[in-house]
């Protein structure tokens, strides 16, 4: 099975602008990406970005042991959006460098805890996490009923300039 990720340039720019804003106490910002899902064939799925959901300042917890800790209200907003819009949800944050980003150990352990919550509102859709750098991205997609996430096979940024990378 392959998972492919497609995002409009204007949404990616919106995400980068939001993640660049300083927070009163969190070391980094995070948000959620809402995606429609299309089956390309029996062995591949396409995630089409629909919108970006920034996390409100008061939905962060003051926890200096991590870059950003969200409270339950942040996840409720994303869960409600997923339920109403019938979309997959991907948690997104950025690492402050250029080149291929990777998830930290904390990123992965937290994702394993919260991704299953999205199946409570959209059990038939994949959900996951995306990490950006200033010029690349990396994502993991958990398909319903699977314990092991799939890394995205490729990424397409639609708009000017259009970019495709793996």
N, C-alpha and C positions, 0 to 999 in steps of 0.2 A: 504494500500500500504506500502511496506517495501523497504528501500534502503540499499544496502550492499556495502561496500567499500573494495577493494582489492588493495594492493600496494606491489611491489617488495621491498625486504630488501635493495637492492642496491640503489633504488630511494629514499627510506626513509632516508638512510644514507647520500645521496647527499643533501637532503633537510636540514637535521640537520646540516651538515657541512656548508652550505650556511647561514642558519639562525644564526649560531654561530659567523660569521664574524662581527667585529665591523663596524659601519658606521660612517662617519665623524661627522654627527649631529643627525641622527635618533636614538632613544632609542632602536629600535628593527628593524629587517629585516623582509621582507615579500616576498612572491613569488606566483606563480600560478602552479597548478597541472592540467595537461591535461589528460582526461580520455575518453576511449571508453565506450560505454554503451551497456549492454546486458539485454534483458528481460528474467528473469528466469522463470516466469510464469505470469499469468494475474495480480498478486498482488505483484510482487517484481521485482526490478531492481538491476542490478549489475554494479557498476562503477569500471572499470579496469584501473588503473593508467598506462599511457603511457610514460609521461615525466614530468620533472620539469622545469619551466621557472623562473629563478632567476630575480629579478628586479635590473636593473642597478643603480649604485650609483646616477647618475644624473637624475634619474626618481623619486627621493624622493623630497618632499617639506620640507623646514625647518619650522616645526610647532611644537613647544614644548608642545602644549596642548594635543597631542596624541603621542603614541609610534612611529608611522610611518604614514606619509601622502604621498600618491602617487600622481604624476601629471598625466595629460591625456596621456602622452607618454607611461607610464607603462601599462595603460589599453589598449591602441591601440596595443601594442605588443601582449598582451594576446588575444585580439579580432581577430587580424590578424591570429594568430596561430590557434585559434578555427575555424575560417572560412576556412583556407587552409587545416587543418587536419581533419575537420569534427568531432571535439571532444568537450566534455563538459569541462568546466573550473571551477576550485575551487581555490579560494583565500586561501592561507595558511600562518599562522604565528605561533609563539610558545610562550607559557607562561613558564617562567623560574622556574619550580618546577617539582617534580615527582608526579604521581597520576593522577587522572581524571581531565582534564582541562575543563573549561567552558568559554563560550563567555561573554565578558563584555557588558555592555549596549552600549558603543560606537561601539564595534565590530558588534553588531546586527543592530544598526541603520544605520551604513555605508553599511553593506551587503544589507540591504533592498533597498538602493539607487543604488548600482552598479550591483547587480545580474541581474536585468531586462535588462541591456545593452547587456548581452551575448545572450539574445533571439533575438536581432537584427541581429546577424550573424548565430546563430544556434537555430532557434525557436522551433525545435522539440526535443531538448535535455535538460536534467536537468543540472542545474548549482548550485554552492553554495560556502560554506566556510568550512574550516577545521582549527581547532586549535590543536596544539600539546603541550604535555608536554615532559619531557625528556624520558618518558616511556609509554605514552598512547596518545590517540587522541579522538577527538570529532568532528562531522561534521553535517552540515545541508544541505539538498538537496531540492532545489525548483524545482518541476516538472512543465513543461510547463502548463500555464493556471491556476496555483494554487497560491494563495496568502500566504498560510501557509506552511512553510518549514517542511520537514520530518527530524527528527534526524536519523542518520544511525543506523540501527538495530544491525549490527555487523561489525567488522573490521578484516581483515585478512592480516597479513604481511607474504609474501611468500619468503622463503629463509632461511638462517641459522642465528639465530634460527627462525623457523616459529612460529607465534603467532596468536591467535584468541581471541578477546575480544569483549565485548559489551559496 
